[in-house]
Amino acid sequence: MTTRPFTVADVMTRKVVAVRPGAEFKEIVAAMERWKVTAVPVVEGEGHVLGVVSEADLLLKEEFHDHRLGLVEQARRLDDTAKAGSRRAENLMTSPAVTTAPDASLPRAARLMAAHRVKRLPVVDARGTIQGIVSRSDLLKVFLRPDEELADDVLLEVVEPLFTPSRHGVDVQVEGGVVTLSGRVRDTSLIPLAARLAQAVEGVVDVRCELTADAEA
């Protein structure tokens, strides 16, 4: 059970596959294949993140392998053509890297991924040193939380604070991550708030609110 929002640190992968700026093209491809990842951070020193090399960066070499560009397209895709002609991580990487902090919320990390159209984010501390990596699949881990744990959180974080005088009249059931709130409450103005707060509990898929007014109130 948790009484605080999940952060990136809770779900990130701490063992990171990374390469140095001087890593060669084939070395990077081999690392991705061996560790079954689609991108690798490029780090220097004690783990300072310089950028990220993704499959998309590497595939430019194949895209331009036998394709001659017109002058207009060359001008429009200068960065891509430069990467296609490169063979070291420092020239292949996308820089600066889009990163996140260990204490960032999961929704914030998800928005970063969507905004920058990336599948994973290096997780760095205040000095820019890599601490882990978080992927789309990592962000989905919260939806694997047991139903019993979700029910406990909804009771603790929603029902008890809002309906203390009548909490014994509120029932919480969770099945497949879907929360059902049922029973009678004295203050019906709190019902919409209860539904929103229950939906905000990490790992909740949906909320069915069947709360009604207590006729004896």
N, C-alpha and C positions, 0 to 999 in steps of 0.2 A: 504494500500500500504506500502511496505517496501523497504528501500534502503540498508539494511544490510542482510547478510545471517542469516537464522534462526539458533538458537542454541537449545541445549537440554532444557534449561530453558523455551523456548517458548512452548514446547509441553509436557513436563513431567507432571506426576500426582503428585501433591503436598501433597495430603493426603496419607500417607504411612501406610500400615498394616505391623507391625514389631513385633518381639517377643524378649524376653529376653533370655540370655544363658541358664537359668534354665527351660525354657518352656518344658513341657512334650509332648511326641509324639502325644497323642490324642488331646491336646490343639492346637498343630500346625495344625493338620488335620482339626479340627473344624474351625480354623481361615481361612484357605484356602477355605473351603466350604462356610463359611458365606460370605466372601468378594469376592468370585469367582476369586481367583488369583492362579497362579501356582507356586509361590515361595514367600518367605518372608525373608527380611533381619533380621539378628540377631544383636541387638544393645545393648550397655551397656552405663551407665552413662547418659549423655545428648543427646545421639543419635549417639555415635561413632559406626561405622559399623565394626563388627567382621567377618561376613561371611553371607552366604545365604543358606537357606534350601529350596530345590526345591522338586517338586513331584518325580523327579528321585531319590533323596536321600531317600525319605520316602518309595518308592516302593521296595527298596532293602530288606526291612523287609519281604515283601510278596514274593519276588523272592527266598529268602533263607529259607522260612518258613518250607518247607519239602524237601529241596534239599541238599543232602550231596555232598560236593565238594571233588575231588581228591586232592592229595598233590600238584600237579603242579598248578591246578587252585586256590587252597588256597593261594599259594605263589604269584600268579599273581594278585589276587584280595584281598589283605590284607585290603586295605582301605574300600572296599565295604563290606567285611564281618564284619569289625569292626562297620560300620554304621548299618548294619543289626541287630547287637546285642545291639544297643544303644537305649535310649529312651528320651534323653534330647537334646535340640537344639544345645548346645555347642559341642556335640559329633556327631550330625547328619549333621551339616552344612558343606558346602564347603568353605574352608578358605585358603588364604585370598580371600575376595570377589573381583570380577571383577567390578570395579566402573568407573564412568565417572564424569566429572565436569559440572556444570551448563552452562559454556560458551563453551563447546565442540560443534563442528559442528555436524549436523545430519549424514553426511557421515562417520565421525569418529566413532560415536556411533554405526552405522550400521556395520562398519568393526569390531569393538570390539565384537559385538554380534556374528557375523559370525565366527570370529577367535576362540572364546571360546565356541561356540555352546550353547549360552544361549539366552533366550527369553526376558529377562529384565535386566536392570542394575540399581543398586542403584546410585543415584546422590548425591555426597558429596562435601562439600566445602574443602578449603585448610587444615582444621584441621581434616578431615575425618568424619565430622558430617553430617548426612543424611539430605538432602534438598528435596528429592523427589525420584521418581522412573520413569524410562522411559522404555517402552515396544516396541515391534515391531509395534504394532498397533498405538502407539503414533507417531512413526517416519513416519507413513503413513498419518498423519493428514494434512501435507502440501499439499497433493494431493486433499484435499477438498476445497482448496482456490477457490473463484469464478473466472470465466473466465475473468470478467471485471477487477478484481484486477490484474490478471496475465498480461493482455494486458497493463495496466497502467505501471506495473513494466518493461515490455519489452521496452516500449517506453522510459521510464526514464533512464533505466540502459544500454540499448543496442543501440536503434535507435538514440537518441539525441546525445550521446557522439561520435558515429562513423560517422554518416551521417548528421552532423549539417547543412552544406550548402544545402543539398538536402532532409532534413528530411520530408518535406511536400510531397515528392514523394514516401515515404515508408509507406505502410499500414500494420497494425498489426491486425490480427483476431485470436481469440482464441475460440475453441469449444471443450468441454470435456477435457480441459487441453492441447490440441494440438495447438501449435502456428503456424500460417501461416504468413510468411513475404513475401510481394509482392511489386512490384513497380520497379522504375529505380533509380540507384545510379551512381554517377560519378566515384567512385573508386571501381572497381570490386574486387580488391585484398582484400577488407575488408569483402566480402560476407561470406567466410568460418568462419571468426572470429565472425561475427554477429550470425551465426547459433550456434556456440559453446557457446557464451555468453547467448543466448536465452535459450539454453538447460540447462544452469547452474542456471537459475532463479528457486528459490524454488517453487515446485508445478507443474512445466512444465512436461508433460508426453512425448511429442515428438515435433519436429520442422520440418516444411515443408518450405524450403527456395526456393522461386520463384523470388528472386531478379535478375534483369538483368541490363545490362549496359545502361546508359542514352546516347542515340544517339546524343544528343546535347552537351555532355561534351567534 
